[in-house]
Amino acid sequence: MSQAMLHMYISFAGMILMFVSAGLALFSRTKLKGIIQKIVLSISFVCLMVSGIIVFYIVVGGPTSS
């Protein structure tokens, strides 16, 4: 697998984590209460932070030759 394809799949994982984070946050705010809400919001925040790190890695890594 080329470096460019690997970066593409890694960036897809980052985008999926962003969607998961948004979905969990919306679900938690509208449907849950109490400690479960805080746990799900924490998971959402962790997903958002990991996706941000992934996007930062891809952007700082720059373009690939192939």
All heavy atoms as TSV, in Angstrom:
chain	resi	resn	atom	element	x	y	z
A	1	MET	N	N	0.844	-1.170	0.000
A	1	MET	CA	C	0.000	0.000	0.000
A	1	MET	C	C	0.892	1.237	0.000
A	1	MET	O	O	1.840	1.332	0.769
A	1	MET	CB	C	-0.904	-0.010	1.232
A	1	MET	CG	C	-1.844	1.148	1.297
A	1	MET	SD	S	-2.946	1.194	2.719
A	1	MET	CE	C	-3.746	-0.366	2.628
A	2	SER	N	N	0.562	2.180	-0.865
A	2	SER	CA	C	1.384	3.385	-0.964
A	2	SER	C	C	1.111	4.326	0.208
A	2	SER	O	O	0.101	4.226	0.902
A	2	SER	CB	C	1.096	4.099	-2.287
A	2	SER	OG	O	-0.192	4.661	-2.259
A	3	GLN	N	N	2.018	5.253	0.389
A	3	GLN	CA	C	1.898	6.224	1.474
A	3	GLN	C	C	0.658	7.108	1.284
A	3	GLN	O	O	-0.016	7.462	2.249
A	3	GLN	CB	C	3.170	7.083	1.534
A	3	GLN	CG	C	3.254	7.967	2.733
A	3	GLN	CD	C	3.508	7.202	4.017
A	3	GLN	OE1	O	3.927	6.055	3.994
A	3	GLN	NE2	N	3.241	7.832	5.121
A	4	ALA	N	N	0.360	7.463	0.035
A	4	ALA	CA	C	-0.802	8.306	-0.251
A	4	ALA	C	C	-2.104	7.591	0.122
A	4	ALA	O	O	-3.018	8.201	0.693
A	4	ALA	CB	C	-0.806	8.701	-1.716
A	5	MET	N	N	-2.194	6.311	-0.209
A	5	MET	CA	C	-3.401	5.549	0.140
A	5	MET	C	C	-3.540	5.400	1.646
A	5	MET	O	O	-4.645	5.493	2.187
A	5	MET	CB	C	-3.367	4.164	-0.516
A	5	MET	CG	C	-3.536	4.203	-2.007
A	5	MET	SD	S	-5.146	4.838	-2.504
A	5	MET	CE	C	-6.196	3.498	-2.020
A	6	LEU	N	N	-2.432	5.209	2.327
A	6	LEU	CA	C	-2.474	5.099	3.780
A	6	LEU	C	C	-2.966	6.400	4.410
A	6	LEU	O	O	-3.805	6.384	5.318
A	6	LEU	CB	C	-1.089	4.736	4.311
A	6	LEU	CG	C	-0.992	4.481	5.806
A	6	LEU	CD1	C	-1.861	3.299	6.201
A	6	LEU	CD2	C	0.443	4.240	6.196
A	7	HIS	N	N	-2.484	7.524	3.907
A	7	HIS	CA	C	-2.951	8.819	4.409
A	7	HIS	C	C	-4.435	9.021	4.126
A	7	HIS	O	O	-5.152	9.622	4.944
A	7	HIS	CB	C	-2.139	9.949	3.802
A	7	HIS	CG	C	-0.830	10.160	4.482
A	7	HIS	ND1	N	-0.051	11.262	4.238
A	7	HIS	CD2	C	-0.153	9.446	5.397
A	7	HIS	CE1	C	1.037	11.202	4.969
A	7	HIS	NE2	N	0.998	10.079	5.675
A	8	MET	N	N	-4.900	8.548	2.980
A	8	MET	CA	C	-6.317	8.669	2.657
A	8	MET	C	C	-7.165	7.892	3.651
A	8	MET	O	O	-8.162	8.400	4.166
A	8	MET	CB	C	-6.588	8.163	1.239
A	8	MET	CG	C	-8.038	8.306	0.822
A	8	MET	SD	S	-8.425	7.537	-0.754
A	8	MET	CE	C	-8.392	5.813	-0.298
A	9	TYR	N	N	-6.777	6.654	3.954
A	9	TYR	CA	C	-7.554	5.844	4.892
A	9	TYR	C	C	-7.495	6.414	6.311
A	9	TYR	O	O	-8.488	6.392	7.034
A	9	TYR	CB	C	-7.070	4.403	4.874
A	9	TYR	CG	C	-7.437	3.668	3.605
A	9	TYR	CD1	C	-6.497	2.920	2.916
A	9	TYR	CD2	C	-8.718	3.734	3.098
A	9	TYR	CE1	C	-6.827	2.253	1.756
A	9	TYR	CE2	C	-9.061	3.079	1.939
A	9	TYR	CZ	C	-8.113	2.336	1.270
A	9	TYR	OH	O	-8.436	1.689	0.119
A	10	ILE	N	N	-6.360	6.964	6.687
A	10	ILE	CA	C	-6.244	7.582	8.003
A	10	ILE	C	C	-7.150	8.810	8.083
A	10	ILE	O	O	-7.817	9.042	9.095
A	10	ILE	CB	C	-4.783	7.941	8.320
A	10	ILE	CG1	C	-3.956	6.666	8.510
A	10	ILE	CG2	C	-4.681	8.816	9.552
A	10	ILE	CD1	C	-2.471	6.900	8.598
A	11	SER	N	N	-7.201	9.605	7.028
A	11	SER	CA	C	-8.065	10.784	7.042
A	11	SER	C	C	-9.536	10.386	7.058
A	11	SER	O	O	-10.357	11.068	7.685
A	11	SER	CB	C	-7.771	11.688	5.849
A	11	SER	OG	O	-8.144	11.074	4.640
A	12	PHE	N	N	-9.897	9.281	6.393
A	12	PHE	CA	C	-11.272	8.780	6.475
A	12	PHE	C	C	-11.623	8.398	7.909
A	12	PHE	O	O	-12.731	8.670	8.377
A	12	PHE	CB	C	-11.487	7.575	5.564
A	12	PHE	CG	C	-11.641	7.917	4.108
A	12	PHE	CD1	C	-11.408	6.967	3.139
A	12	PHE	CD2	C	-12.011	9.185	3.703
A	12	PHE	CE1	C	-11.554	7.254	1.804
A	12	PHE	CE2	C	-12.157	9.500	2.353
A	12	PHE	CZ	C	-11.929	8.533	1.406
A	13	ALA	N	N	-10.689	7.790	8.606
A	13	ALA	CA	C	-10.929	7.434	10.006
A	13	ALA	C	C	-11.155	8.690	10.842
A	13	ALA	O	O	-12.035	8.718	11.720
A	13	ALA	CB	C	-9.756	6.636	10.557
A	14	GLY	N	N	-10.403	9.753	10.569
A	14	GLY	CA	C	-10.599	11.013	11.273
A	14	GLY	C	C	-11.975	11.612	11.009
A	14	GLY	O	O	-12.637	12.100	11.927
A	15	MET	N	N	-12.411	11.561	9.761
A	15	MET	CA	C	-13.737	12.092	9.426
A	15	MET	C	C	-14.852	11.280	10.071
A	15	MET	O	O	-15.836	11.842	10.569
A	15	MET	CB	C	-13.918	12.146	7.910
A	15	MET	CG	C	-13.109	13.228	7.242
A	15	MET	SD	S	-13.483	13.437	5.497
A	15	MET	CE	C	-12.677	12.001	4.806
A	16	ILE	N	N	-14.690	9.963	10.083
A	16	ILE	CA	C	-15.695	9.110	10.719
A	16	ILE	C	C	-15.771	9.404	12.209
A	16	ILE	O	O	-16.864	9.487	12.790
A	16	ILE	CB	C	-15.389	7.627	10.440
A	16	ILE	CG1	C	-15.669	7.303	8.980
A	16	ILE	CG2	C	-16.199	6.719	11.356
A	16	ILE	CD1	C	-15.167	5.964	8.521
A	17	LEU	N	N	-14.617	9.595	12.845
A	17	LEU	CA	C	-14.615	9.942	14.272
A	17	LEU	C	C	-15.301	11.284	14.530
A	17	LEU	O	O	-15.966	11.453	15.556
A	17	LEU	CB	C	-13.189	9.962	14.810
A	17	LEU	CG	C	-12.587	8.615	15.183
A	17	LEU	CD1	C	-11.128	8.783	15.572
A	17	LEU	CD2	C	-13.364	7.974	16.304
A	18	MET	N	N	-15.163	12.225	13.605
A	18	MET	CA	C	-15.856	13.507	13.771
A	18	MET	C	C	-17.366	13.321	13.708
A	18	MET	O	O	-18.106	13.911	14.500
A	18	MET	CB	C	-15.409	14.501	12.703
A	18	MET	CG	C	-14.058	15.078	12.936
A	18	MET	SD	S	-13.682	16.297	11.674
A	18	MET	CE	C	-11.963	16.568	12.011
A	19	PHE	N	N	-17.842	12.504	12.783
A	19	PHE	CA	C	-19.280	12.239	12.689
A	19	PHE	C	C	-19.784	11.498	13.929
A	19	PHE	O	O	-20.865	11.796	14.441
A	19	PHE	CB	C	-19.615	11.441	11.420
A	19	PHE	CG	C	-19.630	12.273	10.174
A	19	PHE	CD1	C	-18.725	12.040	9.169
A	19	PHE	CD2	C	-20.556	13.289	10.009
A	19	PHE	CE1	C	-18.725	12.802	8.017
A	19	PHE	CE2	C	-20.577	14.062	8.860
A	19	PHE	CZ	C	-19.660	13.819	7.855
A	20	VAL	N	N	-19.006	10.543	14.401
A	20	VAL	CA	C	-19.381	9.810	15.615
A	20	VAL	C	C	-19.457	10.768	16.796
A	20	VAL	O	O	-20.396	10.702	17.603
A	20	VAL	CB	C	-18.385	8.657	15.884
A	20	VAL	CG1	C	-18.567	8.079	17.270
A	20	VAL	CG2	C	-18.538	7.573	14.835
A	21	SER	N	N	-18.510	11.661	16.891
A	21	SER	CA	C	-18.486	12.631	17.973
A	21	SER	C	C	-19.726	13.523	17.938
A	21	SER	O	O	-20.366	13.742	18.970
A	21	SER	CB	C	-17.228	13.489	17.883
A	21	SER	OG	O	-17.257	14.499	18.851
A	22	ALA	N	N	-20.059	14.037	16.769
A	22	ALA	CA	C	-21.246	14.890	16.649
A	22	ALA	C	C	-22.519	14.120	16.974
A	22	ALA	O	O	-23.399	14.622	17.681
A	22	ALA	CB	C	-21.324	15.470	15.239
A	23	GLY	N	N	-22.621	12.891	16.491
A	23	GLY	CA	C	-23.800	12.069	16.767
A	23	GLY	C	C	-23.944	11.748	18.245
A	23	GLY	O	O	-25.051	11.825	18.803
A	24	LEU	N	N	-22.850	11.393	18.886
A	24	LEU	CA	C	-22.903	11.099	20.319
A	24	LEU	C	C	-23.273	12.335	21.130
A	24	LEU	O	O	-24.030	12.245	22.099
A	24	LEU	CB	C	-21.562	10.543	20.799
A	24	LEU	CG	C	-21.251	9.101	20.445
A	24	LEU	CD1	C	-19.835	8.745	20.890
A	24	LEU	CD2	C	-22.255	8.153	21.062
A	25	ALA	N	N	-22.747	13.484	20.750
A	25	ALA	CA	C	-23.065	14.714	21.476
A	25	ALA	C	C	-24.548	15.052	21.339
A	25	ALA	O	O	-25.207	15.391	22.330
A	25	ALA	CB	C	-22.201	15.861	20.972
A	26	LEU	N	N	-25.075	14.965	20.121
A	26	LEU	CA	C	-26.500	15.245	19.924
A	26	LEU	C	C	-27.371	14.246	20.673
A	26	LEU	O	O	-28.357	14.629	21.314
A	26	LEU	CB	C	-26.841	15.219	18.432
A	26	LEU	CG	C	-26.352	16.410	17.628
A	26	LEU	CD1	C	-26.573	16.164	16.144
A	26	LEU	CD2	C	-27.067	17.666	18.071
A	27	PHE	N	N	-27.028	12.975	20.597
A	27	PHE	CA	C	-27.796	11.938	21.291
A	27	PHE	C	C	-27.765	12.156	22.795
A	27	PHE	O	O	-28.784	12.056	23.470
A	27	PHE	CB	C	-27.234	10.556	20.933
A	27	PHE	CG	C	-27.898	9.435	21.665
A	27	PHE	CD1	C	-29.187	9.050	21.343
A	27	PHE	CD2	C	-27.236	8.751	22.670
A	27	PHE	CE1	C	-29.801	8.017	22.017
A	27	PHE	CE2	C	-27.835	7.723	23.347
A	27	PHE	CZ	C	-29.130	7.345	23.018
A	28	SER	N	N	-26.602	12.480	23.305
A	28	SER	CA	C	-26.452	12.672	24.737
A	28	SER	C	C	-27.252	13.876	25.219
A	28	SER	O	O	-27.890	13.821	26.272
A	28	SER	CB	C	-24.976	12.844	25.077
A	28	SER	OG	O	-24.816	13.162	26.423
A	29	ARG	N	N	-27.200	14.960	24.484
A	29	ARG	CA	C	-27.899	16.179	24.902
A	29	ARG	C	C	-29.415	16.039	24.838
A	29	ARG	O	O	-30.121	16.637	25.647
A	29	ARG	CB	C	-27.486	17.362	24.023
A	29	ARG	CG	C	-26.053	17.750	24.138
A	29	ARG	CD	C	-25.829	18.558	25.364
A	29	ARG	NE	N	-24.418	18.955	25.435
A	29	ARG	CZ	C	-23.985	19.862	26.249
A	29	ARG	NH1	N	-24.801	20.469	27.072
A	29	ARG	NH2	N	-22.706	20.159	26.275
A	30	THR	N	N	-29.913	15.267	23.878
A	30	THR	CA	C	-31.368	15.202	23.705
A	30	THR	C	C	-32.026	14.036	24.424
A	30	THR	O	O	-33.159	14.162	24.874
A	30	THR	CB	C	-31.730	15.131	22.208
A	30	THR	OG1	O	-31.107	13.990	21.626
A	30	THR	CG2	C	-31.278	16.392	21.481
A	31	LYS	N	N	-31.359	12.895	24.547
A	31	LYS	CA	C	-32.018	11.682	25.029
A	31	LYS	C	C	-31.570	11.209	26.407
A	31	LYS	O	O	-32.282	10.443	27.041
A	31	LYS	CB	C	-31.794	10.532	24.042
A	31	LYS	CG	C	-32.276	10.795	22.640
A	31	LYS	CD	C	-33.766	10.814	22.580
A	31	LYS	CE	C	-34.208	10.996	21.130
A	31	LYS	NZ	N	-35.637	11.177	21.030
A	32	LEU	N	N	-30.408	11.613	26.869
A	32	LEU	CA	C	-29.872	11.052	28.103
A	32	LEU	C	C	-29.885	12.069	29.232
A	32	LEU	O	O	-29.945	13.274	29.002
A	32	LEU	CB	C	-28.442	10.557	27.866
A	32	LEU	CG	C	-28.265	9.486	26.794
A	32	LEU	CD1	C	-26.798	9.177	26.619
A	32	LEU	CD2	C	-29.045	8.240	27.135
A	33	LYS	N	N	-29.816	11.541	30.452
A	33	LYS	CA	C	-29.753	12.399	31.637
A	33	LYS	C	C	-28.806	11.776	32.653
A	33	LYS	O	O	-28.561	10.578	32.634
A	33	LYS	CB	C	-31.133	12.541	32.280
A	33	LYS	CG	C	-32.120	13.321	31.462
A	33	LYS	CD	C	-33.438	13.466	32.194
A	33	LYS	CE	C	-34.396	14.244	31.328
A	33	LYS	NZ	N	-35.692	14.413	31.957
A	34	GLY	N	N	-28.298	12.614	33.536
A	34	GLY	CA	C	-27.496	12.127	34.647
A	34	GLY	C	C	-26.080	11.762	34.262
A	34	GLY	O	O	-25.466	12.344	33.369
A	35	ILE	N	N	-25.579	10.759	34.957
A	35	ILE	CA	C	-24.185	10.349	34.792
A	35	ILE	C	C	-23.934	9.718	33.423
A	35	ILE	O	O	-22.847	9.867	32.849
A	35	ILE	CB	C	-23.743	9.405	35.940
A	35	ILE	CG1	C	-22.227	9.191	35.918
A	35	ILE	CG2	C	-24.458	8.080	35.867
A	35	ILE	CD1	C	-21.449	10.379	36.334
A	36	ILE	N	N	-24.945	9.047	32.866
A	36	ILE	CA	C	-24.802	8.438	31.533
A	36	ILE	C	C	-24.561	9.528	30.490
A	36	ILE	O	O	-23.750	9.358	29.579
A	36	ILE	CB	C	-26.046	7.596	31.179
A	36	ILE	CG1	C	-26.276	6.484	32.197
A	36	ILE	CG2	C	-25.941	7.024	29.784
A	36	ILE	CD1	C	-25.172	5.461	32.251
A	37	GLN	N	N	-25.246	10.659	30.628
A	37	GLN	CA	C	-25.049	11.772	29.708
A	37	GLN	C	C	-23.607	12.261	29.761
A	37	GLN	O	O	-22.984	12.498	28.731
A	37	GLN	CB	C	-25.992	12.918	30.049
A	37	GLN	CG	C	-25.840	14.120	29.138
A	37	GLN	CD	C	-26.700	15.287	29.576
A	37	GLN	OE1	O	-27.115	15.366	30.726
A	37	GLN	NE2	N	-26.969	16.191	28.659
A	38	LYS	N	N	-23.064	12.378	30.942
A	38	LYS	CA	C	-21.693	12.861	31.091
A	38	LYS	C	C	-20.683	11.865	30.533
A	38	LYS	O	O	-19.684	12.260	29.932
A	38	LYS	CB	C	-21.410	13.164	32.547
A	38	LYS	CG	C	-22.213	14.345	33.061
A	38	LYS	CD	C	-21.808	14.739	34.421
A	38	LYS	CE	C	-22.629	15.842	35.038
A	38	LYS	NZ	N	-23.525	16.588	34.253
A	39	ILE	N	N	-20.955	10.584	30.695
A	39	ILE	CA	C	-20.058	9.563	30.157
A	39	ILE	C	C	-20.055	9.600	28.631
A	39	ILE	O	O	-18.992	9.578	27.998
A	39	ILE	CB	C	-20.451	8.165	30.684
A	39	ILE	CG1	C	-20.158	8.074	32.180
A	39	ILE	CG2	C	-19.729	7.065	29.912
A	39	ILE	CD1	C	-20.704	6.841	32.836
A	40	VAL	N	N	-21.247	9.681	28.042
A	40	VAL	CA	C	-21.340	9.711	26.579
A	40	VAL	C	C	-20.731	10.998	26.029
A	40	VAL	O	O	-20.051	10.977	24.994
A	40	VAL	CB	C	-22.810	9.526	26.128
A	40	VAL	CG1	C	-22.958	9.721	24.639
A	40	VAL	CG2	C	-23.308	8.146	26.520
A	41	LEU	N	N	-20.938	12.120	26.715
A	41	LEU	CA	C	-20.305	13.367	26.279
A	41	LEU	C	C	-18.791	13.283	26.382
A	41	LEU	O	O	-18.080	13.832	25.535
A	41	LEU	CB	C	-20.824	14.541	27.108
A	41	LEU	CG	C	-22.160	15.128	26.674
A	41	LEU	CD1	C	-22.629	16.177	27.661
A	41	LEU	CD2	C	-22.073	15.700	25.283
A	42	SER	N	N	-18.286	12.598	27.384
A	42	SER	CA	C	-16.835	12.419	27.511
A	42	SER	C	C	-16.295	11.574	26.364
A	42	SER	O	O	-15.237	11.883	25.798
A	42	SER	CB	C	-16.497	11.765	28.842
A	42	SER	OG	O	-16.875	12.588	29.908
A	43	ILE	N	N	-17.008	10.524	26.011
A	43	ILE	CA	C	-16.602	9.693	24.868
A	43	ILE	C	C	-16.620	10.524	23.588
A	43	ILE	O	O	-15.709	10.428	22.753
A	43	ILE	CB	C	-17.506	8.453	24.751
A	43	ILE	CG1	C	-17.289	7.538	25.952
A	43	ILE	CG2	C	-17.259	7.710	23.445
A	43	ILE	CD1	C	-18.298	6.414	26.056
A	44	SER	N	N	-17.637	11.362	23.441
A	44	SER	CA	C	-17.733	12.250	22.281
A	44	SER	C	C	-16.538	13.194	22.222
A	44	SER	O	O	-15.957	13.420	21.153
A	44	SER	CB	C	-19.035	13.043	22.351
A	44	SER	OG	O	-19.065	14.044	21.377
A	45	PHE	N	N	-16.158	13.747	23.365
A	45	PHE	CA	C	-15.020	14.663	23.410
A	45	PHE	C	C	-13.724	13.944	23.057
A	45	PHE	O	O	-12.880	14.491	22.324
A	45	PHE	CB	C	-14.919	15.302	24.795
A	45	PHE	CG	C	-13.828	16.303	24.915
A	45	PHE	CD1	C	-13.916	17.528	24.288
A	45	PHE	CD2	C	-12.686	16.018	25.648
A	45	PHE	CE1	C	-12.903	18.457	24.397
A	45	PHE	CE2	C	-11.665	16.929	25.772
A	45	PHE	CZ	C	-11.779	18.163	25.138
A	46	VAL	N	N	-13.553	12.723	23.539
A	46	VAL	CA	C	-12.351	11.953	23.214
A	46	VAL	C	C	-12.290	11.666	21.713
A	46	VAL	O	O	-11.226	11.789	21.085
A	46	VAL	CB	C	-12.300	10.650	24.044
A	46	VAL	CG1	C	-11.235	9.707	23.525
A	46	VAL	CG2	C	-12.071	10.967	25.505
A	47	CYS	N	N	-13.437	11.311	21.113
A	47	CYS	CA	C	-13.478	11.078	19.663
A	47	CYS	C	C	-13.092	12.342	18.908
A	47	CYS	O	O	-12.352	12.280	17.919
A	47	CYS	CB	C	-14.872	10.624	19.230
A	47	CYS	SG	S	-15.289	8.946	19.673
A	48	LEU	N	N	-13.574	13.492	19.371
A	48	LEU	CA	C	-13.247	14.750	18.715
A	48	LEU	C	C	-11.758	15.067	18.832
A	48	LEU	O	O	-11.130	15.508	17.862
A	48	LEU	CB	C	-14.080	15.881	19.310
A	48	LEU	CG	C	-13.954	17.234	18.632
A	48	LEU	CD1	C	-14.467	17.163	17.199
A	48	LEU	CD2	C	-14.725	18.273	19.412
A	49	MET	N	N	-11.172	14.825	19.985
A	49	MET	CA	C	-9.753	15.097	20.170
A	49	MET	C	C	-8.896	14.169	19.306
A	49	MET	O	O	-7.923	14.621	18.683
A	49	MET	CB	C	-9.365	14.954	21.643
A	49	MET	CG	C	-10.000	15.987	22.544
A	49	MET	SD	S	-9.677	17.674	22.042
A	49	MET	CE	C	-7.942	17.769	22.372
A	50	VAL	N	N	-9.244	12.895	19.246
A	50	VAL	CA	C	-8.489	11.951	18.421
A	50	VAL	C	C	-8.598	12.323	16.948
A	50	VAL	O	O	-7.608	12.300	16.208
A	50	VAL	CB	C	-8.964	10.499	18.680
A	50	VAL	CG1	C	-8.373	9.546	17.675
A	50	VAL	CG2	C	-8.615	10.081	20.090
A	51	SER	N	N	-9.790	12.706	16.507
A	51	SER	CA	C	-9.949	13.101	15.108
A	51	SER	C	C	-9.153	14.372	14.811
A	51	SER	O	O	-8.586	14.510	13.724
A	51	SER	CB	C	-11.419	13.295	14.756
A	51	SER	OG	O	-11.957	14.410	15.423
A	52	GLY	N	N	-9.086	15.289	15.756
A	52	GLY	CA	C	-8.274	16.490	15.566
A	52	GLY	C	C	-6.800	16.165	15.442
A	52	GLY	O	O	-6.094	16.758	14.614
A	53	ILE	N	N	-6.330	15.232	16.246
A	53	ILE	CA	C	-4.928	14.807	16.157
A	53	ILE	C	C	-4.656	14.140	14.814
A	53	ILE	O	O	-3.617	14.381	14.184
A	53	ILE	CB	C	-4.578	13.879	17.330
A	53	ILE	CG1	C	-4.576	14.679	18.633
A	53	ILE	CG2	C	-3.237	13.193	17.116
A	53	ILE	CD1	C	-4.509	13.828	19.878
A	54	ILE	N	N	-5.588	13.333	14.351
A	54	ILE	CA	C	-5.422	12.670	13.051
A	54	ILE	C	C	-5.360	13.696	11.932
A	54	ILE	O	O	-4.481	13.637	11.059
A	54	ILE	CB	C	-6.564	11.654	12.815
A	54	ILE	CG1	C	-6.376	10.454	13.726
A	54	ILE	CG2	C	-6.625	11.222	11.355
A	54	ILE	CD1	C	-7.536	9.480	13.711
A	55	VAL	N	N	-6.278	14.659	11.932
A	55	VAL	CA	C	-6.282	15.684	10.888
A	55	VAL	C	C	-5.002	16.509	10.951
A	55	VAL	O	O	-4.400	16.833	9.920
A	55	VAL	CB	C	-7.545	16.566	11.013
A	55	VAL	CG1	C	-7.443	17.798	10.132
A	55	VAL	CG2	C	-8.781	15.765	10.668
A	56	PHE	N	N	-4.552	16.852	12.151
A	56	PHE	CA	C	-3.299	17.599	12.299
A	56	PHE	C	C	-2.133	16.798	11.716
A	56	PHE	O	O	-1.287	17.353	11.008
A	56	PHE	CB	C	-3.062	17.927	13.777
A	56	PHE	CG	C	-1.812	18.708	14.031
A	56	PHE	CD1	C	-1.781	20.065	13.742
A	56	PHE	CD2	C	-0.688	18.097	14.534
A	56	PHE	CE1	C	-0.627	20.792	13.968
A	56	PHE	CE2	C	0.464	18.817	14.761
A	56	PHE	CZ	C	0.504	20.165	14.474
A	57	TYR	N	N	-2.080	15.510	11.999
A	57	TYR	CA	C	-1.012	14.650	11.469
A	57	TYR	C	C	-1.023	14.643	9.940
A	57	TYR	O	O	0.035	14.736	9.301
A	57	TYR	CB	C	-1.180	13.236	12.014
A	57	TYR	CG	C	-0.327	12.205	11.332
A	57	TYR	CD1	C	1.037	12.131	11.575
A	57	TYR	CD2	C	-0.881	11.296	10.436
A	57	TYR	CE1	C	1.828	11.185	10.943
A	57	TYR	CE2	C	-0.110	10.347	9.804
A	57	TYR	CZ	C	1.239	10.296	10.052
A	57	TYR	OH	O	2.008	9.367	9.419
A	58	ILE	N	N	-2.192	14.524	9.339
A	58	ILE	CA	C	-2.288	14.463	7.879
A	58	ILE	C	C	-1.896	15.797	7.261
A	58	ILE	O	O	-1.160	15.854	6.271
A	58	ILE	CB	C	-3.707	14.048	7.453
A	58	ILE	CG1	C	-4.026	12.628	7.925
A	58	ILE	CG2	C	-3.884	14.161	5.942
A	58	ILE	CD1	C	-3.138	11.560	7.356
A	59	VAL	N	N	-2.375	16.906	7.842
A	59	VAL	CA	C	-2.095	18.219	7.270
A	59	VAL	C	C	-0.626	18.587	7.421
A	59	VAL	O	O	-0.001	19.086	6.482
A	59	VAL	CB	C	-3.006	19.284	7.916
A	59	VAL	CG1	C	-2.576	20.684	7.530
A	59	VAL	CG2	C	-4.452	19.045	7.504
A	60	VAL	N	N	-0.055	18.345	8.598
A	60	VAL	CA	C	1.353	18.699	8.820
A	60	VAL	C	C	2.268	17.778	8.011
A	60	VAL	O	O	3.336	18.196	7.577
A	60	VAL	CB	C	1.681	18.636	10.334
A	60	VAL	CG1	C	3.172	18.743	10.587
A	60	VAL	CG2	C	0.949	19.750	11.065
A	61	GLY	N	N	1.815	16.553	7.766
A	61	GLY	CA	C	2.621	15.625	6.979
A	61	GLY	C	C	2.854	16.083	5.562
A	61	GLY	O	O	3.832	15.678	4.922
A	62	GLY	N	N	1.999	16.936	5.055
A	62	GLY	CA	C	2.165	17.488	3.720
A	62	GLY	C	C	1.767	16.516	2.619
A	62	GLY	O	O	1.298	15.408	2.883
A	63	PRO	N	N	1.960	16.929	1.395
A	63	PRO	CA	C	1.588	16.077	0.264
A	63	PRO	C	C	2.528	14.881	0.117
A	63	PRO	O	O	3.677	14.916	0.546
A	63	PRO	CB	C	1.702	17.013	-0.934
A	63	PRO	CG	C	2.676	18.047	-0.515
A	63	PRO	CD	C	2.497	18.209	0.966
A	64	THR	N	N	2.010	13.845	-0.479
A	64	THR	CA	C	2.823	12.656	-0.750
A	64	THR	C	C	3.100	12.581	-2.237
A	64	THR	O	O	2.340	13.099	-3.062
A	64	THR	CB	C	2.116	11.373	-0.291
A	64	THR	OG1	O	0.822	11.327	-0.882
A	64	THR	CG2	C	1.961	11.361	1.215
A	65	SER	N	N	4.180	11.935	-2.605
A	65	SER	CA	C	4.594	11.901	-4.004
A	65	SER	C	C	3.767	10.918	-4.830
A	65	SER	O	O	3.628	11.078	-6.036
A	65	SER	CB	C	6.073	11.549	-4.098
A	65	SER	OG	O	6.290	10.266	-3.542
A	66	SER	N	N	3.239	9.890	-4.176
A	66	SER	CA	C	2.457	8.914	-4.967
A	66	SER	C	C	1.229	8.505	-4.229
A	66	SER	O	O	1.106	8.602	-3.049
A	66	SER	CB	C	3.289	7.688	-5.256
A	66	SER	OG	O	3.704	7.081	-4.052
